[in-house]
Amino acid sequence: MQIQKEKIKKKNKAVSLITALVLFATYGTAVGNTVVVVPLGGAVGNATTADVVKGKTFSSKSGKGLTGIMEITPNTVSYTNSIGMEFRLLPAGTFIMGSPEGTGDVAHPPIWPGESERHIYERQVHVTLSQSFYMQTTEVTQGQWQQIMGTTPSSFSSCGQDCPVENISWDDAQVFIANLNASEGVTYSLPTEAQWEYAARAGTISAFYNGEISQDGNVSDPNLIKIGWYRFNSSFSTHPVAQKEENPWGLYDMAGNVMEWCQDLFSNNYQENPQTDPVVTSSSYTQRVIRGGGWFSDVENCRSARRSQLEPSSTSAQVGFRLVLPGP
């Protein structure tokens, strides 16, 4: 077998304090920067960080020079895969999904002041995600799409390789995922709607992950303008990913640039009772959920609770996606 060299990337950004504390409580070890092996295919070697010497040929436990499936160890907070996708480990936890209506709705506590421009299908519900998971820190880029699919479908192809891929359907995203899974031997997927909002909020309860909404329409909102590309500041185009402020869990563009496909079928509203690991697989709707604001969105449509939908075969220059991976 020809020995292949793998560029090992070390993540230098510190994990948020809340994530570090959760991981410390879970695994009993401090969390720090970690170099992680990226799978190259070939024989399974269960490679771990102990097998890696930065800048040297990849070696697995099965024998020097063999490639293998990566083993994500408990203290792995972030890693970069073979096509440059960066992921962050998000802890299991419970959160309030949806937005407050502010009318004393005792059936869905806690009761907060009503969120500006909320929709009736954002009814609050307690949601528990029982397993940690890895979330891609940015939207899938045009360059990453091209490496797997060999095509350039984006309406804004001139934006460049670091801009989010868009103009792809939910069905197209599933083909990309299948090809990437086959290439790397792991199980990527679209996030569920609950995973997406949990990740976007990153422990916050406000309309945006950096504060409340104070404006609506095509205007400058003092919080949103720091974290998202939307109608007011986008010049009606996508922009390179990770240019705005990240959320507390190290994720970018959750409130702008492009809207993002989720795994779920759309439904009118969430279930009444507290839910654990919810995902909608049966619905009177045929559309799939899309989340987050985009370059054409007004302020209110970039809120963490905002829900939209689109037929799975449909494409839009406003819609892209990011991936998740099961945690250790």
C-alpha positions in Angstrom: 0.0 0.0 0.0 1.3 3.4 -0.9 1.9 5.4 2.3 -0.2 8.5 2.4 0.5 11.6 4.3 -2.2 13.2 6.3 -2.3 16.8 7.3 -3.2 16.8 11.0 -4.9 20.0 12.1 -4.9 21.2 15.7 -7.7 23.3 16.9 -6.5 26.3 18.9 -9.7 27.9 19.9 -10.6 27.2 23.6 -13.8 25.3 24.2 -16.5 27.3 25.9 -16.5 27.1 29.7 -19.9 25.5 29.8 -18.9 22.7 27.4 -15.7 22.1 29.3 -17.5 21.8 32.6 -20.1 19.3 31.2 -17.4 17.2 29.6 -15.3 17.3 32.8 -18.3 16.1 34.8 -19.0 13.4 32.2 -15.5 12.0 31.6 -13.6 13.1 34.7 -10.8 14.7 32.7 -9.9 18.2 31.7 -10.6 19.3 28.2 -7.9 20.8 26.0 -6.7 21.1 22.4 -6.6 17.8 20.7 -5.1 16.6 17.5 -7.4 14.0 15.9 -6.7 11.5 13.1 -8.9 11.9 10.0 -9.9 8.6 8.3 -8.4 7.9 4.9 -10.1 4.7 4.1 -8.5 1.3 3.8 -8.0 -1.2 6.6 -9.6 -0.5 9.9 -7.0 0.5 12.4 -9.1 2.3 15.2 -6.6 5.1 15.1 -6.4 7.4 18.1 -4.5 10.5 19.0 -1.7 8.4 20.5 -0.9 7.1 17.0 -0.3 10.5 15.5 3.0 12.3 15.2 2.3 15.7 13.6 3.8 16.0 10.1 4.6 12.3 9.9 3.1 9.4 8.0 -0.2 8.3 9.5 0.1 5.0 11.5 -2.6 3.0 13.0 -2.6 0.4 15.7 -2.9 -2.4 13.1 0.5 -1.6 11.7 2.6 1.3 10.5 1.4 2.8 7.2 -2.1 1.4 7.4 -5.1 3.8 7.2 -8.1 3.3 9.4 -11.4 4.4 10.9 -10.9 7.2 13.4 -11.9 6.5 17.0 -13.2 9.7 18.7 -11.9 9.6 22.2 -13.8 11.2 25.1 -11.6 14.2 25.4 -11.8 15.1 21.7 -13.5 18.5 21.7 -13.0 19.3 18.0 -11.5 17.7 14.9 -11.2 18.3 11.2 -12.1 15.6 8.7 -10.4 14.6 5.4 -12.0 17.4 3.3 -11.5 20.2 5.9 -14.8 20.1 7.7 -14.4 21.3 11.3 -16.6 19.9 14.0 -17.3 20.7 17.7 -18.5 18.3 20.4 -21.7 19.5 21.9 -22.8 18.0 25.3 -26.0 16.1 25.9 -28.5 18.4 27.7 -32.0 19.8 28.1 -33.3 23.1 26.7 -36.4 25.0 25.8 -37.2 24.7 22.1 -39.3 27.3 20.5 -40.0 30.9 21.4 -42.0 32.5 24.2 -45.4 34.0 23.4 -45.7 36.1 26.5 -49.4 35.4 27.2 -49.1 33.4 30.5 -49.0 30.0 28.8 -48.5 27.9 31.9 -48.6 24.7 29.9 -45.2 25.5 28.4 -43.1 27.1 31.1 -40.8 29.0 31.7 -42.8 32.0 30.7 -40.8 34.9 29.2 -41.8 38.1 27.5 -43.1 37.4 24.1 -40.5 37.3 21.4 -40.9 39.9 18.7 -42.3 38.6 15.3 -42.6 35.0 16.6 -44.8 32.5 14.8 -47.6 30.4 16.2 -45.7 27.2 15.2 -42.8 28.0 17.6 -44.7 26.8 20.7 -42.2 26.1 23.5 -41.4 22.6 24.6 -38.8 21.0 26.9 -36.4 18.9 24.9 -33.7 16.6 26.1 -30.9 15.4 23.8 -29.6 12.3 25.6 -26.4 11.9 23.6 -23.5 14.3 22.8 -22.9 14.9 19.2 -20.5 16.7 16.9 -21.8 19.7 14.9 -20.0 21.2 11.9 -18.7 24.7 12.9 -19.7 26.2 9.5 -22.0 25.5 6.7 -20.7 23.0 4.0 -18.6 25.1 1.7 -18.5 25.1 -2.1 -15.0 23.7 -1.9 -16.1 20.8 0.3 -19.0 20.0 -1.9 -16.8 20.0 -5.0 -14.3 17.5 -3.4 -17.1 15.0 -2.8 -19.5 15.6 -5.7 -17.2 17.1 -8.4 -19.8 19.8 -9.2 -20.4 23.5 -8.6 -24.2 23.9 -8.2 -24.1 27.3 -6.3 -25.8 30.3 -7.7 -23.0 32.4 -6.1 -20.1 30.3 -7.4 -18.1 33.5 -7.9 -18.2 33.9 -4.1 -15.4 31.3 -3.8 -14.5 27.9 -2.3 -15.0 29.2 1.3 -18.5 30.3 0.7 -21.4 28.1 1.7 -22.7 25.8 -1.0 -26.4 26.5 -1.9 -28.9 25.8 -4.6 -28.9 22.2 -3.5 -32.0 20.2 -2.5 -32.5 18.1 0.6 -32.2 15.1 -1.7 -28.9 16.4 -3.1 -27.6 16.7 0.5 -28.5 13.1 1.2 -26.4 12.0 -1.9 -23.5 14.1 -0.6 -23.8 12.6 2.8 -23.9 9.0 1.5 -20.7 9.7 -0.6 -18.9 11.2 2.3 -19.9 8.4 4.6 -18.6 5.8 2.1 -15.4 7.7 1.8 -14.7 8.1 5.5 -16.4 5.1 7.1 -18.3 7.1 9.6 -22.0 8.3 9.9 -22.6 11.9 9.0 -26.1 13.2 8.8 -28.2 16.3 8.7 -29.0 17.6 12.2 -32.4 17.0 13.5 -34.4 20.2 14.1 -33.9 19.8 17.8 -30.2 19.4 17.4 -30.0 22.4 15.2 -31.8 24.7 17.6 -29.9 23.3 20.6 -26.6 24.0 18.8 -27.7 27.5 17.7 -28.8 28.5 21.2 -25.7 27.1 22.8 -27.2 27.5 26.3 -28.9 30.9 25.6 -32.6 31.7 25.8 -32.7 35.0 23.8 -33.8 35.5 20.2 -30.2 35.4 19.0 -27.4 33.7 20.7 -25.8 37.1 21.5 -29.0 38.8 22.8 -32.5 39.9 22.1 -34.1 41.1 18.9 -34.7 44.9 19.0 -35.6 45.5 15.3 -37.6 43.8 12.5 -37.5 44.1 8.8 -34.6 45.1 6.6 -32.8 47.2 9.2 -29.6 47.1 11.3 -30.3 45.1 14.5 -27.4 45.8 16.9 -27.1 42.1 17.9 -27.8 40.4 14.6 -25.4 42.5 12.6 -22.5 41.1 14.7 -23.3 37.4 14.1 -25.1 37.1 10.7 -25.2 38.0 7.1 -28.8 39.0 6.3 -30.7 41.3 4.0 -29.4 44.5 5.6 -25.7 43.8 5.3 -25.3 40.9 2.8 -25.4 42.9 -0.4 -27.8 40.2 -1.5 -25.1 37.5 -1.7 -23.5 34.8 0.4 -20.2 35.4 2.1 -17.2 33.3 3.2 -18.1 31.2 6.2 -16.8 32.0 9.8 -16.5 35.8 9.2 -19.0 36.8 11.9 -18.9 36.2 15.7 -19.2 32.6 16.7 -21.7 31.4 19.3 -20.7 30.2 22.8 -20.1 26.7 21.5 -17.8 27.8 18.6 -20.4 27.6 15.8 -20.6 30.2 13.0 -23.4 31.5 10.7 -26.2 30.0 12.7 -28.2 33.3 12.2 -27.4 34.2 8.6 -25.5 33.5 5.3 -27.7 30.6 4.2 -30.6 28.8 5.7 -29.9 25.1 6.5 -31.7 21.8 5.8 -32.6 19.6 8.8 -33.4 15.9 8.8 -37.1 16.3 10.0 -40.3 16.5 8.1 -42.0 19.8 8.8 -45.0 19.7 11.2 -47.3 22.5 12.4 -46.0 22.5 15.9 -44.0 20.6 18.5 -45.5 18.0 20.7 -47.2 19.2 23.9 -45.2 17.1 26.4 -41.5 17.1 27.1 -39.6 15.3 24.4 -36.4 13.2 24.3 -34.3 13.1 21.1 -37.3 14.1 18.9 -37.2 13.8 15.1 -40.3 14.1 12.9 -40.4 11.1 10.5 -44.2 11.2 9.8 -46.2 14.3 9.0 -49.1 15.5 7.0 -46.5 17.8 5.3 -44.1 16.6 2.6 -41.7 19.5 3.1 -38.4 19.2 5.1 -37.4 21.7 7.8 -35.0 24.5 7.1 -33.5 26.6 9.9 -31.5 29.7 10.4 -31.5 33.0 8.6 -30.0 33.7 5.2 -28.6 36.5 3.1 -32.1 37.5 2.0 -33.7 37.2 5.4 -35.2 40.1 7.5 -34.1 40.4 11.1 -37.0 38.4 12.6 -36.3 35.5 10.3 -32.8 35.0 11.7 -34.0 34.2 15.3 -32.9 30.9 16.8 -36.5 29.7 17.0 -37.5 30.6 13.4 -38.8 27.6 11.4 -39.3 27.3 7.7 -39.9 24.5 5.2 -39.2 23.5 1.6 -40.0 20.5 -0.6 -37.0 18.0 -0.4 -36.6 18.1 -4.2 -36.6 21.9 -4.3 -33.5 24.1 -4.5 -32.9 27.7 -3.5 -29.9 30.1 -3.5 -30.8 30.8 0.1 -30.5 27.3 1.4 -27.5 25.2 2.3 -26.6 22.8 5.1 -24.2 21.6 7.7 -23.5 18.1 9.2 -23.5 16.3 12.5 -21.8 13.2 13.7 -22.6 11.0 16.8 -20.5 11.8 19.9 -18.2 9.3 21.7 
